Amino acid sequence: MPVFPERFTVLHEAKNVGAVDDWGNPIDGFAPPVTVPVYGWGPPSPDQPIRDLSTGVDHDIDLYCATSFCSHLDRVTLPNESGALIVQGDPDDFNHGPFGFMPGYRVKLKRVEG
């Protein structure tokens, strides 16, 4: 059970690894969208204390959730965004601190335009 209320929902489309077109060529395929509850989202958190500015994952939005529901290159659609965003890397797990506090995960999302 989540520590905080998950007041928002997003649409998650898992990347369908091994998807091919009618001719057997690899394509980007995705599973049908599934509604997932989340804590919320916002601008990316700065990673300067632990990384140089030129390292790390380039992303546009941090999504906060109780469960690790997605993986690298999945798509997530937020209610206030016109299109899907791509998951960058695996979710950051903040559930293993020394005092038993289990707040959840941070998912890094990137806008894709064009």
A tleap script that builds the chain and sets N, CA, C and O, in Angstrom:
source leaprc.protein.ff14SB
mol = sequence {
  NMET PRO VAL PHE PRO GLU ARG PHE THR VAL
  LEU HIE GLU ALA LYS ASN VAL GLY ALA VAL
  ASP ASP TRP GLY ASN PRO ILE ASP GLY PHE
  ALA PRO PRO VAL THR VAL PRO VAL TYR GLY
  TRP GLY PRO PRO SER PRO ASP GLN PRO ILE
  ARG ASP LEU SER THR GLY VAL ASP HIE ASP
  ILE ASP LEU TYR CYS ALA THR SER PHE CYS
  SER HIE LEU ASP ARG VAL THR LEU PRO ASN
  GLU SER GLY ALA LEU ILE VAL GLN GLY ASP
  PRO ASP ASP PHE ASN HIE GLY PRO PHE GLY
  PHE MET PRO GLY TYR ARG VAL LYS LEU LYS
  ARG VAL GLU CGLY
}
set mol.1.N position { 0.839 -1.180 0.000 }
set mol.1.CA position { 0.000 0.000 0.000 }
set mol.1.C position { 0.884 1.244 0.000 }
set mol.1.O position { 1.840 1.325 0.771 }
set mol.2.N position { 0.568 2.221 -0.867 }
set mol.2.CA position { 1.388 3.418 -0.948 }
set mol.2.C position { 1.378 4.233 0.343 }
set mol.2.O position { 0.388 4.251 1.074 }
set mol.3.N position { 2.495 4.904 0.607 }
set mol.3.CA position { 2.630 5.763 1.777 }
set mol.3.C position { 1.775 7.009 1.605 }
set mol.3.O position { 1.158 7.481 2.560 }
set mol.4.N position { 1.737 7.543 0.385 }
set mol.4.CA position { 0.999 8.759 0.073 }
set mol.4.C position { -0.149 8.427 -0.878 }
set mol.4.O position { -0.094 7.405 -1.561 }
set mol.5.N position { -1.183 9.262 -0.941 }
set mol.5.CA position { -2.273 8.991 -1.887 }
set mol.5.C position { -1.818 9.202 -3.327 }
set mol.5.O position { -1.123 10.169 -3.640 }
set mol.6.N position { -2.216 8.292 -4.182 }
set mol.6.CA position { -1.934 8.427 -5.610 }
set mol.6.C position { -3.162 9.067 -6.240 }
set mol.6.O position { -4.114 8.379 -6.610 }
set mol.7.N position { -3.129 10.393 -6.359 }
set mol.7.CA position { -4.305 11.160 -6.762 }
set mol.7.C position { -4.466 11.294 -8.269 }
set mol.7.O position { -5.524 11.721 -8.733 }
set mol.8.N position { -3.461 10.947 -9.032 }
set mol.8.CA position { -3.507 11.136 -10.479 }
set mol.8.C position { -3.381 9.796 -11.194 }
set mol.8.O position { -2.939 8.806 -10.611 }
set mol.9.N position { -3.775 9.780 -12.461 }
set mol.9.CA position { -3.583 8.585 -13.282 }
set mol.9.C position { -2.903 8.977 -14.590 }
set mol.9.O position { -3.083 10.086 -15.095 }
set mol.10.N position { -2.125 8.052 -15.123 }
set mol.10.CA position { -1.461 8.216 -16.408 }
set mol.10.C position { -1.731 6.969 -17.237 }
set mol.10.O position { -2.163 5.944 -16.708 }
set mol.11.N position { -1.477 7.060 -18.528 }
set mol.11.CA position { -1.586 5.896 -19.403 }
set mol.11.C position { -0.195 5.337 -19.659 }
set mol.11.O position { 0.726 6.079 -20.001 }
set mol.12.N position { -0.045 4.032 -19.495 }
set mol.12.CA position { 1.246 3.364 -19.700 }
set mol.12.C position { 1.123 2.389 -20.864 }
set mol.12.O position { 0.191 1.587 -20.921 }
set mol.13.N position { 2.079 2.469 -21.796 }
set mol.13.CA position { 2.162 1.532 -22.914 }
set mol.13.C position { 3.522 0.849 -22.855 }
set mol.13.O position { 4.551 1.483 -23.090 }
set mol.14.N position { 3.527 -0.438 -22.543 }
set mol.14.CA position { 4.781 -1.187 -22.452 }
set mol.14.C position { 5.327 -1.451 -23.846 }
set mol.14.O position { 4.574 -1.764 -24.768 }
set mol.15.N position { 6.645 -1.323 -23.996 }
set mol.15.CA position { 7.283 -1.601 -25.274 }
set mol.15.C position { 7.173 -3.090 -25.557 }
set mol.15.O position { 7.484 -3.922 -24.704 }
set mol.16.N position { 6.734 -3.411 -26.745 }
set mol.16.CA position { 6.562 -4.795 -27.164 }
set mol.16.C position { 7.852 -5.242 -27.841 }
set mol.16.O position { 8.017 -5.064 -29.048 }
set mol.17.N position { 8.756 -5.817 -27.073 }
set mol.17.CA position { 10.044 -6.253 -27.595 }
set mol.17.C position { 9.817 -7.395 -28.586 }
set mol.17.O position { 9.071 -8.333 -28.307 }
set mol.18.N position { 10.459 -7.306 -29.726 }
set mol.18.CA position { 10.336 -8.349 -30.738 }
set mol.18.C position { 9.191 -8.126 -31.705 }
set mol.18.O position { 8.890 -9.011 -32.506 }
set mol.19.N position { 8.539 -6.963 -31.656 }
set mol.19.CA position { 7.448 -6.680 -32.590 }
set mol.19.C position { 8.003 -6.555 -34.006 }
set mol.19.O position { 9.066 -5.970 -34.214 }
set mol.20.N position { 7.278 -7.106 -34.972 }
set mol.20.CA position { 7.687 -7.046 -36.374 }
set mol.20.C position { 6.505 -6.625 -37.235 }
set mol.20.O position { 5.349 -6.814 -36.857 }
set mol.21.N position { 6.807 -6.051 -38.399 }
set mol.21.CA position { 5.739 -5.687 -39.333 }
set mol.21.C position { 5.357 -6.913 -40.162 }
set mol.21.O position { 5.851 -8.012 -39.910 }
set mol.22.N position { 4.476 -6.727 -41.154 }
set mol.22.CA position { 3.992 -7.848 -41.965 }
set mol.22.C position { 5.112 -8.537 -42.746 }
set mol.22.O position { 4.936 -9.677 -43.178 }
set mol.23.N position { 6.233 -7.891 -42.935 }
set mol.23.CA position { 7.340 -8.457 -43.694 }
set mol.23.C position { 8.444 -9.004 -42.800 }
set mol.23.O position { 9.482 -9.451 -43.290 }
set mol.24.N position { 8.221 -8.968 -41.491 }
set mol.24.CA position { 9.198 -9.501 -40.552 }
set mol.24.C position { 10.271 -8.527 -40.130 }
set mol.24.O position { 11.246 -8.921 -39.491 }
set mol.25.N position { 10.109 -7.246 -40.479 }
set mol.25.CA position { 11.083 -6.229 -40.076 }
set mol.25.C position { 10.772 -5.755 -38.657 }
set mol.25.O position { 9.604 -5.590 -38.305 }
set mol.26.N position { 11.820 -5.530 -37.828 }
set mol.26.CA position { 11.565 -5.050 -36.462 }
set mol.26.C position { 10.950 -3.654 -36.473 }
set mol.26.O position { 11.356 -2.792 -37.251 }
set mol.27.N position { 9.972 -3.445 -35.605 }
set mol.27.CA position { 9.305 -2.155 -35.478 }
set mol.27.C position { 9.129 -1.826 -33.999 }
set mol.27.O position { 9.247 -2.696 -33.136 }
set mol.28.N position { 8.842 -0.545 -33.721 }
set mol.28.CA position { 8.513 -0.145 -32.351 }
set mol.28.C position { 7.048 -0.462 -32.112 }
set mol.28.O position { 6.165 0.250 -32.589 }
set mol.29.N position { 6.794 -1.520 -31.381 }
set mol.29.CA position { 5.428 -1.887 -31.040 }
set mol.29.C position { 5.183 -1.677 -29.558 }
set mol.29.O position { 6.097 -1.786 -28.741 }
set mol.30.N position { 3.939 -1.374 -29.222 }
set mol.30.CA position { 3.584 -1.126 -27.827 }
set mol.30.C position { 2.308 -1.866 -27.482 }
set mol.30.O position { 1.423 -2.029 -28.322 }
set mol.31.N position { 2.218 -2.313 -26.235 }
set mol.31.CA position { 1.001 -2.950 -25.731 }
set mol.31.C position { -0.103 -1.897 -25.623 }
set mol.31.O position { 0.187 -0.701 -25.580 }
set mol.32.N position { -1.348 -2.324 -25.580 }
set mol.32.CA position { -2.442 -1.354 -25.393 }
set mol.32.C position { -2.255 -0.573 -24.089 }
set mol.32.O position { -1.732 -1.112 -23.113 }
set mol.33.N position { -2.686 0.710 -24.069 }
set mol.33.CA position { -2.486 1.531 -22.868 }
set mol.33.C position { -3.269 1.017 -21.663 }
set mol.33.O position { -4.393 0.528 -21.782 }
set mol.34.N position { -2.634 1.144 -20.504 }
set mol.34.CA position { -3.220 0.736 -19.227 }
set mol.34.C position { -3.184 1.943 -18.296 }
set mol.34.O position { -2.178 2.651 -18.248 }
set mol.35.N position { -4.254 2.188 -17.560 }
set mol.35.CA position { -4.304 3.289 -16.602 }
set mol.35.C position { -3.552 2.895 -15.334 }
set mol.35.O position { -3.769 1.819 -14.778 }
set mol.36.N position { -2.655 3.793 -14.881 }
set mol.36.CA position { -1.827 3.527 -13.709 }
set mol.36.C position { -1.936 4.714 -12.746 }
set mol.36.O position { -1.811 5.859 -13.181 }
set mol.37.N position { -2.167 4.470 -11.446 }
set mol.37.CA position { -2.188 5.573 -10.474 }
set mol.37.C position { -0.761 6.031 -10.142 }
set mol.37.O position { 0.152 5.212 -10.042 }
set mol.38.N position { -0.580 7.346 -9.972 }
set mol.38.CA position { 0.731 7.909 -9.629 }
set mol.38.C position { 0.547 9.029 -8.602 }
set mol.38.O position { -0.554 9.545 -8.411 }
set mol.39.N position { 1.666 9.393 -7.941 }
set mol.39.CA position { 1.631 10.515 -7.001 }
set mol.39.C position { 1.494 11.840 -7.741 }
set mol.39.O position { 0.708 12.700 -7.344 }
set mol.40.N position { 2.257 12.003 -8.815 }
set mol.40.CA position { 2.260 13.250 -9.574 }
set mol.40.C position { 3.509 13.351 -10.420 }
set mol.40.O position { 4.253 12.379 -10.551 }
set mol.41.N position { 3.751 14.530 -11.001 }
set mol.41.CA position { 4.914 14.752 -11.850 }
set mol.41.C position { 5.302 16.214 -11.793 }
set mol.41.O position { 4.530 17.061 -11.342 }
set mol.42.N position { 6.501 16.499 -12.254 }
set mol.42.CA position { 6.983 17.871 -12.247 }
set mol.42.C position { 8.286 17.995 -13.001 }
set mol.42.O position { 8.747 17.036 -13.620 }
set mol.43.N position { 8.894 19.194 -12.949 }
set mol.43.CA position { 10.172 19.393 -13.625 }
set mol.43.C position { 11.225 18.451 -13.053 }
set mol.43.O position { 11.120 18.027 -11.903 }
set mol.44.N position { 12.227 18.127 -13.842 }
set mol.44.CA position { 13.240 17.187 -13.355 }
set mol.44.C position { 14.006 17.719 -12.151 }
set mol.44.O position { 14.304 18.910 -12.056 }
set mol.45.N position { 14.315 16.817 -11.245 }
set mol.45.CA position { 15.129 17.166 -10.073 }
set mol.45.C position { 16.572 17.336 -10.507 }
set mol.45.O position { 17.052 16.578 -11.350 }
set mol.46.N position { 17.273 18.311 -9.952 }
set mol.46.CA position { 18.683 18.477 -10.323 }
set mol.46.C position { 19.523 17.346 -9.749 }
set mol.46.O position { 19.339 16.941 -8.601 }
set mol.47.N position { 20.438 16.845 -10.554 }
set mol.47.CA position { 21.344 15.789 -10.114 }
set mol.47.C position { 22.750 16.309 -9.864 }
set mol.47.O position { 23.683 15.517 -9.736 }
set mol.48.N position { 22.921 17.631 -9.793 }
set mol.48.CA position { 24.246 18.203 -9.637 }
set mol.48.C position { 25.004 17.686 -8.413 }
set mol.48.O position { 26.213 17.470 -8.509 }
set mol.49.N position { 24.347 17.478 -7.264 }
set mol.49.CA position { 25.129 17.014 -6.111 }
set mol.49.C position { 25.798 15.663 -6.340 }
set mol.49.O position { 26.813 15.371 -5.707 }
set mol.50.N position { 25.256 14.834 -7.228 }
set mol.50.CA position { 25.845 13.517 -7.431 }
set mol.50.C position { 26.456 13.330 -8.809 }
set mol.50.O position { 27.181 12.361 -9.033 }
set mol.51.N position { 26.172 14.256 -9.757 }
set mol.51.CA position { 26.701 14.107 -11.103 }
set mol.51.C position { 27.128 15.452 -11.673 }
set mol.51.O position { 26.585 16.499 -11.320 }
set mol.52.N position { 28.113 15.396 -12.562 }
set mol.52.CA position { 28.487 16.565 -13.339 }
set mol.52.C position { 27.337 16.871 -14.302 }
set mol.52.O position { 26.594 15.964 -14.675 }
set mol.53.N position { 27.181 18.121 -14.705 }
set mol.53.CA position { 26.077 18.511 -15.583 }
set mol.53.C position { 26.094 17.779 -16.923 }
set mol.53.O position { 25.044 17.639 -17.550 }
set mol.54.N position { 27.239 17.315 -17.372 }
set mol.54.CA position { 27.318 16.661 -18.674 }
set mol.54.C position { 27.070 15.162 -18.605 }
set mol.54.O position { 27.188 14.480 -19.623 }
set mol.55.N position { 26.732 14.631 -17.440 }
set mol.55.CA position { 26.484 13.194 -17.319 }
set mol.55.C position { 25.059 12.952 -16.860 }
set mol.55.O position { 24.323 13.897 -16.575 }
set mol.56.N position { 24.673 11.698 -16.790 }
set mol.56.CA position { 23.323 11.346 -16.360 }
set mol.56.C position { 22.385 11.211 -17.540 }
set mol.56.O position { 22.833 11.158 -18.685 }
set mol.57.N position { 21.109 11.156 -17.281 }
set mol.57.CA position { 20.090 10.950 -18.303 }
set mol.57.C position { 19.387 12.272 -18.582 }
set mol.57.O position { 18.919 12.944 -17.663 }
set mol.58.N position { 19.320 12.636 -19.858 }
set mol.58.CA position { 18.605 13.844 -20.261 }
set mol.58.C position { 17.111 13.536 -20.271 }
set mol.58.O position { 16.658 12.644 -20.988 }
set mol.59.N position { 16.348 14.281 -19.469 }
set mol.59.CA position { 14.911 14.051 -19.426 }
set mol.59.C position { 14.189 15.357 -19.130 }
set mol.59.O position { 14.798 16.321 -18.667 }
set mol.60.N position { 12.874 15.383 -19.404 }
set mol.60.CA position { 12.086 16.600 -19.293 }
set mol.60.C position { 11.166 16.636 -18.078 }
set mol.60.O position { 10.889 17.711 -17.544 }
set mol.61.N position { 10.692 15.477 -17.635 }
set mol.61.CA position { 9.707 15.408 -16.552 }
set mol.61.C position { 10.046 14.261 -15.617 }
set mol.61.O position { 10.425 13.178 -16.063 }
set mol.62.N position { 9.910 14.501 -14.317 }
set mol.62.CA position { 10.007 13.439 -13.309 }
set mol.62.C position { 8.591 13.004 -12.946 }
set mol.62.O position { 7.745 13.837 -12.622 }
set mol.63.N position { 8.340 11.712 -12.999 }
set mol.63.CA position { 7.054 11.130 -12.611 }
set mol.63.C position { 7.280 10.354 -11.320 }
set mol.63.O position { 8.209 9.551 -11.232 }
set mol.64.N position { 6.439 10.590 -10.319 }
set mol.64.CA position { 6.587 9.951 -9.004 }
set mol.64.C position { 5.463 8.954 -8.787 }
set mol.64.O position { 4.292 9.276 -8.991 }
set mol.65.N position { 5.821 7.727 -8.368 }
set mol.65.CA position { 4.822 6.661 -8.239 }
set mol.65.C position { 5.210 5.694 -7.126 }
set mol.65.O position { 6.364 5.656 -6.699 }
set mol.66.N position { 4.247 4.922 -6.664 }
set mol.66.CA position { 4.473 3.964 -5.585 }
set mol.66.C position { 5.062 2.657 -6.091 }
set mol.66.O position { 5.771 1.974 -5.353 }
set mol.67.N position { 4.776 2.296 -7.350 }
set mol.67.CA position { 5.251 1.034 -7.906 }
set mol.67.C position { 6.103 1.281 -9.144 }
set mol.67.O position { 5.955 2.298 -9.822 }
set mol.68.N position { 6.983 0.353 -9.425 }
set mol.68.CA position { 7.842 0.443 -10.602 }
set mol.68.C position { 7.114 -0.239 -11.758 }
set mol.68.O position { 7.369 -1.407 -12.053 }
set mol.69.N position { 6.219 0.480 -12.405 }
set mol.69.CA position { 5.334 -0.115 -13.403 }
set mol.69.C position { 5.892 -0.089 -14.825 }
set mol.69.O position { 5.299 -0.692 -15.720 }
set mol.70.N position { 7.013 0.590 -15.057 }
set mol.70.CA position { 7.499 0.756 -16.425 }
set mol.70.C position { 8.979 0.412 -16.530 }
set mol.70.O position { 9.657 0.195 -15.525 }
set mol.71.N position { 9.465 0.367 -17.770 }
set mol.71.CA position { 10.885 0.123 -18.011 }
set mol.71.C position { 11.349 0.996 -19.169 }
set mol.71.O position { 10.551 1.694 -19.793 }
set mol.72.N position { 12.631 0.948 -19.444 }
set mol.72.CA position { 13.265 1.793 -20.457 }
set mol.72.C position { 12.553 1.694 -21.809 }
set mol.72.O position { 12.279 0.599 -22.300 }
set mol.73.N position { 12.260 2.847 -22.395 }
set mol.73.CA position { 11.636 3.023 -23.712 }
set mol.73.C position { 10.143 2.737 -23.760 }
set mol.73.O position { 9.555 2.752 -24.841 }
set mol.74.N position { 9.510 2.474 -22.611 }
set mol.74.CA position { 8.041 2.409 -22.579 }
set mol.74.C position { 7.502 3.814 -22.843 }
set mol.74.O position { 8.259 4.784 -22.821 }
set mol.75.N position { 6.197 3.924 -23.094 }
set mol.75.CA position { 5.569 5.230 -23.288 }
set mol.75.C position { 4.591 5.505 -22.153 }
set mol.75.O position { 3.888 4.609 -21.685 }
set mol.76.N position { 4.561 6.779 -21.717 }
set mol.76.CA position { 3.637 7.227 -20.679 }
set mol.76.C position { 2.962 8.494 -21.184 }
set mol.76.O position { 3.629 9.401 -21.681 }
set mol.77.N position { 1.633 8.557 -21.058 }
set mol.77.CA position { 0.884 9.739 -21.455 }
set mol.77.C position { 0.301 10.402 -20.215 }
set mol.77.O position { -0.461 9.789 -19.468 }
set mol.78.N position { 0.671 11.669 -20.007 }
set mol.78.CA position { 0.154 12.452 -18.891 }
set mol.78.C position { -1.106 13.179 -19.335 }
set mol.78.O position { -1.233 13.511 -20.513 }
set mol.79.N position { -2.047 13.437 -18.418 }
set mol.79.CA position { -3.286 14.123 -18.796 }
set mol.79.C position { -3.071 15.507 -19.400 }
set mol.79.O position { -3.875 15.941 -20.224 }
set mol.80.N position { -2.017 16.204 -19.015 }
set mol.80.CA position { -1.798 17.566 -19.505 }
set mol.80.C position { -0.837 17.642 -20.689 }
set mol.80.O position { -0.468 18.743 -21.096 }
set mol.81.N position { -0.424 16.517 -21.250 }
set mol.81.CA position { 0.489 16.492 -22.392 }
set mol.81.C position { -0.265 16.057 -23.641 }
set mol.81.O position { -1.168 15.222 -23.574 }
set mol.82.N position { 0.112 16.629 -24.783 }
set mol.82.CA position { -0.583 16.301 -26.030 }
set mol.82.C position { -0.174 14.950 -26.595 }
set mol.82.O position { -0.946 14.335 -27.331 }
set mol.83.N position { 1.010 14.477 -26.273 }
set mol.83.CA position { 1.472 13.196 -26.782 }
set mol.83.C position { 2.154 12.385 -25.709 }
set mol.83.O position { 2.315 12.829 -24.572 }
set mol.84.N position { 2.553 11.178 -26.094 }
set mol.84.CA position { 3.217 10.280 -25.162 }
set mol.84.C position { 4.652 10.725 -24.913 }
set mol.84.O position { 5.280 11.342 -25.774 }
set mol.85.N position { 5.163 10.405 -23.729 }
set mol.85.CA position { 6.554 10.649 -23.369 }
set mol.85.C position { 7.256 9.301 -23.260 }
set mol.85.O position { 6.627 8.291 -22.944 }
set mol.86.N position { 8.548 9.290 -23.520 }
set mol.86.CA position { 9.315 8.054 -23.509 }
set mol.86.C position { 10.064 7.926 -22.181 }
set mol.86.O position { 10.690 8.882 -21.724 }
set mol.87.N position { 10.000 6.745 -21.565 }
set mol.87.CA position { 10.713 6.466 -20.322 }
set mol.87.C position { 12.208 6.367 -20.630 }
set mol.87.O position { 12.619 5.636 -21.532 }
set mol.88.N position { 13.007 7.106 -19.874 }
set mol.88.CA position { 14.461 7.116 -20.041 }
set mol.88.C position { 15.107 6.335 -18.903 }
set mol.88.O position { 15.107 6.795 -17.761 }
set mol.89.N position { 15.647 5.179 -19.197 }
set mol.89.CA position { 16.294 4.355 -18.175 }
set mol.89.C position { 15.275 3.662 -17.286 }
set mol.89.O position { 14.067 3.767 -17.500 }
set mol.90.N position { 15.775 2.963 -16.296 }
set mol.90.CA position { 14.903 2.287 -15.340 }
set mol.90.C position { 14.497 3.261 -14.237 }
set mol.90.O position { 15.229 4.211 -13.960 }
set mol.91.N position { 13.341 3.043 -13.602 }
set mol.91.CA position { 12.912 3.932 -12.513 }
set mol.91.C position { 13.925 3.961 -11.369 }
set mol.91.O position { 14.547 2.947 -11.051 }
set mol.92.N position { 14.081 5.125 -10.760 }
set mol.92.CA position { 14.935 5.269 -9.579 }
set mol.92.C position { 14.155 4.784 -8.362 }
set mol.92.O position { 13.039 5.239 -8.111 }
set mol.93.N position { 14.743 3.863 -7.612 }
set mol.93.CA position { 14.098 3.238 -6.459 }
set mol.93.C position { 14.562 3.924 -5.177 }
set mol.93.O position { 15.749 3.892 -4.851 }
set mol.94.N position { 13.628 4.546 -4.448 }
set mol.94.CA position { 13.945 5.229 -3.198 }
set mol.94.C position { 13.420 4.464 -1.979 }
set mol.94.O position { 13.220 5.060 -0.921 }
set mol.95.N position { 13.198 3.174 -2.111 }
set mol.95.CA position { 12.544 2.388 -1.069 }
set mol.95.C position { 13.480 1.637 -0.128 }
set mol.95.O position { 13.009 0.842 0.686 }
set mol.96.N position { 14.763 1.858 -0.212 }
set mol.96.CA position { 15.674 1.049 0.597 }
set mol.96.C position { 16.567 1.893 1.500 }
set mol.96.O position { 17.760 1.622 1.637 }
set mol.97.N position { 15.988 2.900 2.103 }
set mol.97.CA position { 16.721 3.737 3.048 }
set mol.97.C position { 16.917 3.018 4.372 }
set mol.97.O position { 16.332 1.955 4.582 }
set mol.98.N position { 17.725 3.570 5.270 }
set mol.98.CA position { 18.051 2.891 6.517 }
set mol.98.C position { 16.939 2.892 7.567 }
set mol.98.O position { 17.047 2.174 8.560 }
set mol.99.N position { 15.877 3.675 7.379 }
set mol.99.CA position { 14.877 3.802 8.430 }
set mol.99.C position { 13.509 3.240 8.069 }
set mol.99.O position { 12.530 3.510 8.765 }
set mol.100.N position { 13.426 2.469 7.001 }
set mol.100.CA position { 12.172 1.821 6.635 }
set mol.100.C position { 11.189 2.686 5.873 }
set mol.100.O position { 10.091 2.224 5.563 }
set mol.101.N position { 11.544 3.934 5.559 }
set mol.101.CA position { 10.654 4.803 4.800 }
set mol.101.C position { 10.680 4.375 3.338 }
set mol.101.O position { 11.754 4.284 2.743 }
set mol.102.N position { 9.514 4.111 2.750 }
set mol.102.CA position { 9.417 3.606 1.386 }
set mol.102.C position { 8.527 4.519 0.543 }
set mol.102.O position { 7.357 4.205 0.327 }
set mol.103.N position { 9.067 5.651 0.063 }
set mol.103.CA position { 8.242 6.618 -0.665 }
set mol.103.C position { 7.903 6.216 -2.090 }
set mol.103.O position { 6.898 6.687 -2.621 }
set mol.104.N position { 8.699 5.363 -2.736 }
set mol.104.CA position { 8.364 4.930 -4.087 }
set mol.104.C position { 9.477 5.155 -5.088 }
set mol.104.O position { 10.659 5.017 -4.772 }
set mol.105.N position { 9.075 5.507 -6.312 }
set mol.105.CA position { 9.986 5.556 -7.449 }
set mol.105.C position { 9.899 6.890 -8.173 }
set mol.105.O position { 8.895 7.597 -8.093 }
set mol.106.N position { 10.983 7.220 -8.886 }
set mol.106.CA position { 11.007 8.359 -9.801 }
set mol.106.C position { 11.266 7.801 -11.198 }
set mol.106.O position { 12.218 7.052 -11.415 }
set mol.107.N position { 10.406 8.178 -12.139 }
set mol.107.CA position { 10.547 7.764 -13.529 }
set mol.107.C position { 10.925 8.996 -14.340 }
set mol.107.O position { 10.269 10.033 -14.246 }
set mol.108.N position { 11.977 8.880 -15.129 }
set mol.108.CA position { 12.438 9.989 -15.954 }
set mol.108.C position { 11.780 9.897 -17.337 }
set mol.108.O position { 11.909 8.884 -18.023 }
set mol.109.N position { 11.071 10.966 -17.742 }
set mol.109.CA position { 10.347 10.983 -19.010 }
set mol.109.C position { 10.918 12.027 -19.951 }
set mol.109.O position { 11.354 13.096 -19.524 }
set mol.110.N position { 10.911 11.701 -21.243 }
set mol.110.CA position { 11.424 12.594 -22.284 }
set mol.110.C position { 10.354 12.843 -23.322 }
set mol.110.O position { 9.725 11.899 -23.800 }
set mol.111.N position { 10.129 14.124 -23.687 }
set mol.111.CA position { 9.205 14.471 -24.762 }
set mol.111.C position { 9.819 14.110 -26.097 }
set mol.111.O position { 11.017 14.300 -26.310 }
set mol.112.N position { 8.999 13.591 -26.995 }
set mol.112.CA position { 9.437 13.286 -28.352 }
set mol.112.C position { 8.528 14.050 -29.292 }
set mol.112.O position { 7.315 13.840 -29.311 }
set mol.113.N position { 9.122 14.936 -30.070 }
set mol.113.CA position { 8.321 15.749 -30.992 }
set mol.113.C position { 8.831 15.518 -32.411 }
set mol.113.O position { 10.016 15.281 -32.647 }
set mol.114.N position { 7.891 15.597 -33.339 }
set mol.114.CA position { 8.283 15.473 -34.737 }
set mol.114.C position { 7.865 14.191 -35.368 }
set mol.114.O position { 8.137 13.965 -36.547 }
savepdb mol mol.pdb
quit
